[in-house]
Amino acid sequence: MNTSNRTKVVIVGAGFGGLFATRCLRGADVDITLIDRHNYHLFQPLLYQVATAGLAPSDVAWPIRGIVRTQQNVTVVLGEVIGVDTDAREIITSDHRMRYDYLVLASGARHAYFGHEDWEPHAPGLKSIDDATAIRRRILMAFERAEMTFDPAERARLLNFVVVGAGPTGVELAGTIAELARRTLAADFRRIDSRSARIILVEAGPRVLPAFTEKLSTYAQRALDELGVEVMLGNAVTACNAHSVTIGGSEIPTSTVLWAAGVAASPASVWLRAESDRAGRVLVQADLSAPGHSDVFVIGDTAAVMDSAGDLVPGIAPAAKQQGRYVARVIRARVEGKLAPVAFRYRNLGKLATIGRKSAVIELPFLRLSGRLAWWLWGVAHIYFLIGVRSPITVASNWLWQYVTYARGARLITGESRVESSADKS
Ligand SMILES: Cc1cc2nc3c(=O)[nH]c(=O)nc-3n(C[C@H](O)[C@H](O)[C@H](O)COP(=O)(O)OP(=O)(O)OC[C@H]3O[C@@H](n4cnc5c(N)ncnc54)[C@H](O)[C@@H]3O)c2cc1C
């Protein structure tokens, strides 16, 4: 633990926001403690590839200690933050307290079930490596169980895959599961035809990818149709259990429901007793500090930040990075007794989403693109973002191999190999 008299900066979360704040404080006259409950930084944009057996966990996550190894002013702590004592200027972890002069809360977000937390075991969301490998197990085990059963109704149930929420993650999951069923697994089974699987994408709103322009969302819907994904719009989930999901009054038997419908911020607002929006994001000041605490900054998915047009800055990686960079500049300026930049300004770098291995949609401030070219640009953009965290060559070569052969090198079932069958119903 640091014992020097230098300014102590504690950064909670080594996601995009926390890691960028840390890196931008390289060389600053401060001692940084970077705390995360995992020992890895996760590249969440490619997590759906792990969940659908396209990439291995080690392709999208890297040990935090390795990333900051050469940055001498950083100490990494593996720990779970459970509170903040703003009077004592200490953060509280499950086993000790730690003093700070400046605190950066970059603890991200988790799934939201809108008051139906009991659905979570039946409809897991995708946020961590554990979530992704559990989802991968669930999908692959459904095919295995379908191959084993002699009951046609049970086989049909096991081959129904329901994805809830048609934002980028839901669209990416549904499109990739469809390709897994129609192409990758097609020759692997003897008793079932994996191509007969139903992949259903459910969205309560009127269109898929609602954050994109109407034209791009129409394109995405068409691309999903071509992949054989059934899109159910204007329908919300009303019930969910281990055997079925109910959508708009009709019950769909299934063992695989995946939740991509909502996020809630980490409990930073509770720790700070600060005002938050409906998703639990802290309503921060223009300099990203928490109201009443000029020494505490909240960034990334945990913060509600407005752009210059008064719109909420989206919960995406570039926004978290920009905020991390900004608070590092503020802290550095204050430590050096210089004038700190006044207000955070969000630079919109655009949005991307992919639909299977052939299509993507890209919405940049001055350009909209869809189709195969967009897919390649999406791939290049993601590989580019990997640069600096780790060599992107492994990911790029895995992708290329997968693209050419439809092979799923990461098609391993790990953990407990069990999917509940209808026989477990009682
Ligand atoms: C499946 C998925 C796909 C996505 N796809 C895209 C995409 O294609 N493009 C894009 O721009 N964005 C995408 N996003 C959103 C993007 O990943 C987030 O906006 C971004 O990660 C936010 O960065 P952050 O630093 O706020 O939080 P995170 O990156 O989530 O990091 C939070 C960190 O805090 C740690 N942490 C949390 N709570 C605690 C605690 N109590 N104690 C200690 N540590 C804690 C976590 O372990 C984590 O490392 C996606 C998100 C998901 C889940």
The ligand as an SDF file (V2000), in Angstrom:
LIG
                    3D

 53 58  0  0  0  0  0  0  0  0999 V2000
  -22.2930   -6.7570  -23.8840 C   0  0  0  0  0  0  0  0  0  0  0  0
  -21.9030   -5.3180  -24.0700 C   0  0  0  0  0  0  0  0  0  0  0  0
  -21.5730   -4.8550  -25.3260 C   0  0  0  0  0  0  0  0  0  0  0  0
  -21.1890   -3.5290  -25.5080 C   0  0  0  0  0  0  0  0  0  0  0  0
  -20.8530   -3.1050  -26.7700 N   0  0  0  0  0  0  0  0  0  0  0  0
  -20.3860   -1.8510  -26.9440 C   0  0  0  0  0  0  0  0  0  0  0  0
  -19.9260   -1.4150  -28.2210 C   0  0  0  0  0  0  0  0  0  0  0  0
  -19.9790   -2.1680  -29.2110 O   0  0  0  0  0  0  0  0  0  0  0  0
  -19.4250   -0.1590  -28.3330 N   0  0  0  0  0  0  0  0  0  0  0  0
  -19.3430    0.6870  -27.2570 C   0  0  0  0  0  0  0  0  0  0  0  0
  -18.8480    1.7980  -27.3950 O   0  0  0  0  0  0  0  0  0  0  0  0
  -19.8000    0.3160  -26.0450 N   0  0  0  0  0  0  0  0  0  0  0  0
  -20.3150   -0.9290  -25.8560 C   0  0  0  0  0  0  0  0  0  0  0  0
  -20.7480   -1.3270  -24.6200 N   0  0  0  0  0  0  0  0  0  0  0  0
  -20.7890   -0.3390  -23.5290 C   0  0  0  0  0  0  0  0  0  0  0  0
  -19.4050   -0.1270  -22.9430 C   0  0  0  0  0  0  0  0  0  0  0  0
  -18.7800   -1.3640  -22.7090 O   0  0  0  0  0  0  0  0  0  0  0  0
  -19.5660    0.6590  -21.6540 C   0  0  0  0  0  0  0  0  0  0  0  0
  -20.1780    1.8770  -21.9400 O   0  0  0  0  0  0  0  0  0  0  0  0
  -18.2050    0.9310  -21.0240 C   0  0  0  0  0  0  0  0  0  0  0  0
  -17.6070   -0.2860  -20.6700 O   0  0  0  0  0  0  0  0  0  0  0  0
  -18.3620    1.8250  -19.8070 C   0  0  0  0  0  0  0  0  0  0  0  0
  -17.1110    1.9940  -19.2170 O   0  0  0  0  0  0  0  0  0  0  0  0
  -17.0010    2.1980  -17.6360 P   0  0  0  0  0  0  0  0  0  0  0  0
  -15.5770    2.4260  -17.3450 O   0  0  0  0  0  0  0  0  0  0  0  0
  -18.0130    3.1660  -17.1870 O   0  0  0  0  0  0  0  0  0  0  0  0
  -17.4800    0.7990  -17.0220 O   0  0  0  0  0  0  0  0  0  0  0  0
  -16.9300   -0.6660  -17.2720 P   0  0  0  0  0  0  0  0  0  0  0  0
  -16.1240   -0.7520  -18.5050 O   0  0  0  0  0  0  0  0  0  0  0  0
  -18.1250   -1.5500  -17.1370 O   0  0  0  0  0  0  0  0  0  0  0  0
  -15.9480   -0.9200  -16.0300 O   0  0  0  0  0  0  0  0  0  0  0  0
  -16.4140   -0.9380  -14.7190 C   0  0  0  0  0  0  0  0  0  0  0  0
  -15.3550   -1.6370  -13.8910 C   0  0  0  0  0  0  0  0  0  0  0  0
  -15.6570   -1.4510  -12.5230 O   0  0  0  0  0  0  0  0  0  0  0  0
  -15.5000   -2.6660  -11.8290 C   0  0  0  0  0  0  0  0  0  0  0  0
  -16.3850   -2.6100  -10.6770 N   0  0  0  0  0  0  0  0  0  0  0  0
  -17.7210   -2.4630  -10.6760 C   0  0  0  0  0  0  0  0  0  0  0  0
  -18.1990   -2.3960   -9.4360 N   0  0  0  0  0  0  0  0  0  0  0  0
  -17.1310   -2.5010   -8.6100 C   0  0  0  0  0  0  0  0  0  0  0  0
  -16.9850   -2.4990   -7.1980 C   0  0  0  0  0  0  0  0  0  0  0  0
  -18.0190   -2.3670   -6.3770 N   0  0  0  0  0  0  0  0  0  0  0  0
  -15.7430   -2.6320   -6.6890 N   0  0  0  0  0  0  0  0  0  0  0  0
  -14.6610   -2.7810   -7.5010 C   0  0  0  0  0  0  0  0  0  0  0  0
  -14.7580   -2.7810   -8.8540 N   0  0  0  0  0  0  0  0  0  0  0  0
  -15.9710   -2.6410   -9.4000 C   0  0  0  0  0  0  0  0  0  0  0  0
  -15.8750   -3.7180  -12.8450 C   0  0  0  0  0  0  0  0  0  0  0  0
  -15.2850   -4.9770  -12.5200 O   0  0  0  0  0  0  0  0  0  0  0  0
  -15.3190   -3.1310  -14.1340 C   0  0  0  0  0  0  0  0  0  0  0  0
  -14.0130   -3.5400  -14.3820 O   0  0  0  0  0  0  0  0  0  0  0  0
  -21.1550   -2.6500  -24.4090 C   0  0  0  0  0  0  0  0  0  0  0  0
  -21.4960   -3.1110  -23.1360 C   0  0  0  0  0  0  0  0  0  0  0  0
  -21.8500   -4.4480  -22.9650 C   0  0  0  0  0  0  0  0  0  0  0  0
  -22.2030   -4.9450  -21.5830 C   0  0  0  0  0  0  0  0  0  0  0  0
  1  2  1  0
  2  3  1  0
  2 52  2  0
  3  4  2  0
  4  5  1  0
  4 50  1  0
  5  6  2  0
  6  7  1  0
  6 13  1  0
  7  8  2  0
  7  9  1  0
  9 10  1  0
 10 11  2  0
 10 12  1  0
 12 13  2  0
 13 14  1  0
 14 15  1  0
 14 50  1  0
 15 16  1  0
 16 17  1  0
 16 18  1  0
 18 19  1  0
 18 20  1  0
 20 21  1  0
 20 22  1  0
 22 23  1  0
 23 24  1  0
 24 25  2  0
 24 26  1  0
 24 27  1  0
 27 28  1  0
 28 29  2  0
 28 30  1  0
 28 31  1  0
 31 32  1  0
 32 33  1  0
 33 34  1  0
 33 48  1  0
 34 35  1  0
 35 36  1  0
 35 46  1  0
 36 37  1  0
 36 45  1  0
 37 38  2  0
 38 39  1  0
 39 40  1  0
 39 45  2  0
 40 41  1  0
 40 42  2  0
 42 43  1  0
 43 44  2  0
 44 45  1  0
 46 47  1  0
 46 48  1  0
 48 49  1  0
 50 51  2  0
 51 52  1  0
 52 53  1  0
M  END
$$$$
